[in-house]
């Protein structure tokens, strides 16, 4: 906000009842006790303030840091914390604030016939709303009341006050025994393997059954390998990210450079969070997230993490919530009461609204994003199995640590030394007499490479056939490219039997020709006279190219003659 006038204009929307209570029960005495500060900021204390004077005094409290600090100082400590919670966290239910901070915001002696008369006067600095109604007269129990503040005022007040919790990232020395730690020591091999798989299967949809099959086949390391519901979570994150964010022709062959390039796309609009990280949400699933803004904010948190030191997930979430630009994956009007989650064994439906937005959308997105970063080796994470009433699959996140790879990809470190690949006698041997390939050594890549061309027939033994080699080929160019790939990936030195096989693939291509100059007519088997006529009449026999099983083939140019001859015997027909 650029001035108190703008804030005063917003506050002028408050009802006369609300402003009158604020002035009579709090503001009059507060202005008198802080006369010097109010005069300093151009608000002249008077014995009576009209509506304009009240909103100007309230606006000064929200706009100037010294007045806002004085305002908080005269409140009980827990009441001040509850007030700040609305400033920093947005709309809050009154009963939630009372329970969380152990403070009474409603006069227990006032039954809520007129809600504005029951709240403490300091609460009336805020917007008072109703979550639901029990009837047309809006006679509500107090726990249905909500407190909020205009977004523009909230944004300004955040610049002049501290958040309700410590939002600075604080390293921790030790991890508790009950957490699992996940690093990605084999990530480079897994990345190359999955990238190759996606290149070989460009049309395969990443459905859950397919993802499970890939995880099992390629033995991708998982976060929760023994949990039935989550045993493929990391494979899912990896496949989706690589297929979406990695360019078809990366600028570099180095994995760490490709990741850097992929995350540039991630920070734009390529990676949509709703299907990939917020899959716990039910309801309207055609919404578009503000991915370019949200992903950029989350990714740019990485350089702020203490290098190679653990921080708690709660600390990380608070830091992103209070120190980073506001995360708003969806505009509220797009999701209010349209998206929901199913909680617990009974799958109780909990809908997204102003008070649940952060816990159902923003926090799961933060945690899910760091599971994604961990899947890609940018961070190490420590975590537990999500509880039965968890909101999302990522609720178990407990600690995060930035890795050397992550420090390079996010731009914190200028260079990165990739791990040295382990030496091993991995190779292929072509049989000189049969189309068999023997494999030496063990590698997931062997499986992927050979499955492009051959089928497994035994331990470390694969057989090539016309069917297996032509898989995925449609044109002569496809065959030529596949032969070239075989020589590059499997063996450039081909024994004669293999040379002949490759030559036969090209020689047999497109040997059948589709004729477009003929028509096929089917004779009705029950019409014996017609069948005999076509078989015996010399003119008809000369016009028929082929006759078999009551079907005759006639050239297009001979159709008029064929039709005219049959007409002479009383047979009239149309195509």
Buried (B, 14 or more C-beta within 10 A) or exposed (E): BEEBEBBBEBBBEBEEEBBBBBBEEBBBEBBEEBEEBBEEBEBEBEEEBEBEBBBBBBBBBBBBEEBBEBBBEBBEEBBBBBBBBBBBBBBBBBBBBBEBBEBEBBEEEEEBEEBBEBBBBBBBBBBBBEBEEEEEEBEBEBBBBBBBBBEEBBEBBBEBBEBBBEBEBEBBEEBEEEBBEBBBEBBBBBBBBBBBBBEBBEEEEBEEEBBBEBBEEBBBBBBBEEBEEBBBBBBBBBBBBBBBBBEEEBEEEEBBBBBBBBBEBBBEBBBBBBEBBBBBBBBEEEBEBBBEBBBBBBBBBBBBBEBEBBBBBEBBBBBBBBEBEBBBBBEEEBBBEBBBBEBEEEEEEBBBBBBBBBEBBBBBBBBBBBBBBBBBBBBBBBBEBBEEEBBBBBBBBBBBBBBBBBBBBBEBBEEBEEEEEEEEEEEBEBBEEEBBBEBEEEBBBBBBBBBBBBEBEEEBBBBBEEEBBBBEBEEEEEBBEBBEBBBEBBBEEBBEBBEEBBEEBEEEBEEEEEEEEBBEBEBEEEEEEBBEBBEEBEEBEEBBEEBEEBEBBBBEEBBEBBBEBBEEEEBEEEE
